[in-house]
């Protein structure tokens, strides 16, 4: 496999972002997470803060039926300026993701598994974990107050699921949409990276370290 694109979908607090970062470092490629917001802002002319606030929230319109179903390869020819502002942010990120996928890399979230579904060398990961462990990580690393942390996590996951459903028409977390699902509560962060590296070797990816 000369080129590979690894997309990481993750439940909040599962450590998916950290797994993606460590995996990219192990493979010697770039990992794209929050930097995608700035790149999309530069492309669309929208503010960084606006995209950050809206990137994981679907609107109430039926735009998916007429626009999100359009091939992303046609992004440049779409009537972009007639598109609702929330969807401009999504399509800008989609175009950035397609550009970055010209080289091997790891991409965190943002429907990249769907956007790049026809890309050769695509490997789609989903990271899950027990609620107790995700609460512990959210409190420790994201400074979420312990009281009500479980409900906060469920709310964030629901938001991610709505966003994914709105733009892809698919169910977020459905194992049929992924090539490998890992429970980080069982595997741990480093263990998850080791499992992914082993799979990539089996698929013909050359691992230098």
Legacy VTK file of the C-alpha trace (Angstrom):
# vtk DataFile Version 3.0
C-alpha trace
ASCII
DATASET POLYDATA
POINTS 209 float
0.000 0.000 0.000
1.872 3.069 -1.270
-0.497 5.619 0.242
-2.823 5.245 3.211
-5.391 7.536 4.784
-6.487 6.676 8.295
-9.675 8.273 9.577
-10.455 8.182 13.285
-14.034 8.492 14.512
-14.227 8.536 18.288
-16.601 8.742 21.193
-15.886 11.686 23.469
-13.363 10.758 26.154
-12.317 7.531 24.431
-8.814 8.821 23.729
-9.352 8.633 19.983
-7.547 11.893 19.283
-4.527 10.785 21.318
-4.533 7.427 19.560
-4.560 9.228 16.208
-1.674 11.486 17.233
0.450 8.607 18.503
-0.360 6.510 15.446
0.668 9.312 13.091
3.948 9.770 14.974
4.605 6.027 14.755
3.912 6.041 11.012
5.849 9.251 10.330
2.880 11.110 8.803
0.823 14.192 9.685
-2.190 14.050 11.988
-4.943 16.566 11.240
-7.427 17.473 13.939
-8.245 21.018 15.049
-5.953 22.501 12.387
-8.684 21.537 9.911
-10.814 24.303 11.395
-8.276 26.976 10.503
-7.699 25.553 7.027
-11.460 25.534 6.399
-11.725 29.091 7.711
-9.020 30.208 5.286
-10.776 28.496 2.384
-14.314 29.652 3.158
-13.732 33.113 4.605
-15.724 32.109 7.694
-14.268 32.749 11.131
-12.371 30.079 13.054
-14.686 30.509 16.065
-17.828 30.126 13.954
-16.633 26.868 12.390
-15.496 25.557 15.764
-18.943 26.231 17.242
-20.929 24.748 14.380
-18.828 21.913 12.950
-20.521 19.234 15.060
-24.082 20.571 15.007
-26.516 19.799 12.202
-29.029 22.431 11.140
-32.772 21.828 10.991
-33.043 22.260 7.235
-33.426 19.484 4.690
-30.300 20.591 2.874
-28.782 17.120 3.105
-31.281 15.821 0.592
-30.227 18.261 -2.121
-26.678 19.304 -1.306
-24.817 16.959 1.023
-25.649 14.070 -1.320
-23.786 15.892 -4.107
-20.364 14.447 -4.922
-17.649 16.298 -3.048
-15.611 16.284 -6.268
-18.150 18.824 -7.555
-17.548 21.185 -4.635
-15.870 23.879 -6.760
-18.753 23.960 -9.239
-21.542 24.162 -6.655
-23.491 27.337 -6.030
-21.402 27.850 -2.902
-22.608 31.349 -2.219
-26.238 30.172 -2.174
-25.447 27.573 0.484
-26.471 28.158 4.151
-23.510 29.303 6.219
-23.283 26.163 8.397
-23.041 24.025 5.301
-20.405 26.285 3.768
-18.220 25.405 6.742
-18.758 21.690 6.200
-18.058 21.790 2.467
-14.934 23.866 3.035
-13.670 21.259 5.496
-14.573 18.503 3.034
-12.484 20.150 0.332
-9.559 20.620 2.726
-9.777 16.951 3.723
-9.729 15.880 0.080
-6.653 18.030 -0.543
-4.811 16.611 2.478
-5.659 13.059 1.419
-3.311 13.378 -1.547
-0.606 12.270 0.910
-0.622 9.577 3.602
-1.999 10.996 6.841
-4.282 10.521 9.850
-7.498 12.586 10.024
-9.540 12.918 13.201
-13.333 13.088 12.950
-15.259 15.516 10.733
-16.937 12.822 8.613
-13.622 12.117 6.886
-14.467 8.415 6.595
-17.470 9.357 4.447
-15.850 12.198 2.524
-12.954 9.937 1.508
-14.980 6.749 0.997
-13.725 6.281 -2.576
-10.094 7.121 -1.752
-7.595 4.254 -2.344
-5.815 3.132 0.810
-8.543 4.344 3.173
-8.626 2.729 6.635
-11.596 3.732 8.829
-11.245 3.445 12.611
-13.812 3.869 15.362
-12.672 4.261 18.968
-15.115 3.495 21.758
-14.793 2.974 25.505
-16.758 2.366 28.679
-18.673 5.346 29.987
-16.876 5.184 33.348
-13.478 5.341 31.699
-14.536 8.115 29.359
-15.840 10.139 32.295
-12.519 9.666 34.087
-10.566 10.831 31.041
-12.892 13.769 30.399
-12.529 14.986 33.978
-8.761 14.471 34.037
-7.764 15.741 30.600
-10.612 18.025 29.501
-11.349 19.493 32.938
-15.065 18.721 32.702
-16.671 18.986 36.170
-17.209 15.568 37.698
-20.838 16.314 38.577
-22.911 15.661 35.478
-19.902 14.575 33.392
-21.662 11.449 32.157
-24.608 13.465 30.838
-22.234 15.977 29.234
-20.443 13.159 27.416
-23.720 11.651 26.212
-24.801 15.066 24.924
-21.551 15.565 23.005
-21.814 12.093 21.479
-25.419 12.759 20.474
-24.332 15.987 18.804
-21.609 14.177 16.887
-24.083 11.527 15.823
-26.580 14.129 14.599
-23.886 15.957 12.650
-22.704 12.722 11.036
-26.242 11.630 10.170
-27.095 15.020 8.716
-24.156 15.178 6.329
-23.716 11.502 5.471
-27.136 9.878 5.880
-25.417 7.190 7.947
-25.527 6.167 11.603
-22.454 7.284 13.533
-20.899 4.313 15.323
-22.491 1.671 13.081
-19.731 -0.945 12.834
-20.563 -1.525 9.157
-19.070 1.899 8.416
-15.617 1.074 9.815
-12.731 -1.294 9.146
-11.617 -1.608 12.763
-13.436 -0.829 16.027
-11.321 -0.638 19.203
-12.419 -0.427 22.828
-9.772 1.814 24.383
-10.928 0.879 27.899
-9.730 -2.649 27.140
-6.758 -1.968 24.873
-5.439 1.279 26.373
-3.998 4.071 24.246
-0.681 2.402 23.429
-2.336 -0.980 23.033
-4.776 0.485 20.523
-1.907 1.972 18.525
-0.128 -1.401 18.558
-3.250 -3.188 17.273
-3.681 -0.661 14.449
-0.010 -0.886 13.456
-0.262 -4.694 13.323
-3.307 -4.446 11.063
-1.586 -1.953 8.790
1.413 -4.250 8.429
-0.939 -7.050 7.401
-2.414 -4.711 4.775
1.017 -3.999 3.310
1.867 -0.660 4.940
5.599 -0.361 5.565
6.217 0.547 9.218
9.723 1.919 9.711
9.805 1.878 13.521
LINES 1 210
209 0 1 2 3 4 5 6 7 8 9 10 11 12 13 14 15 16 17 18 19 20 21 22 23 24 25 26 27 28 29 30 31 32 33 34 35 36 37 38 39 40 41 42 43 44 45 46 47 48 49 50 51 52 53 54 55 56 57 58 59 60 61 62 63 64 65 66 67 68 69 70 71 72 73 74 75 76 77 78 79 80 81 82 83 84 85 86 87 88 89 90 91 92 93 94 95 96 97 98 99 100 101 102 103 104 105 106 107 108 109 110 111 112 113 114 115 116 117 118 119 120 121 122 123 124 125 126 127 128 129 130 131 132 133 134 135 136 137 138 139 140 141 142 143 144 145 146 147 148 149 150 151 152 153 154 155 156 157 158 159 160 161 162 163 164 165 166 167 168 169 170 171 172 173 174 175 176 177 178 179 180 181 182 183 184 185 186 187 188 189 190 191 192 193 194 195 196 197 198 199 200 201 202 203 204 205 206 207 208
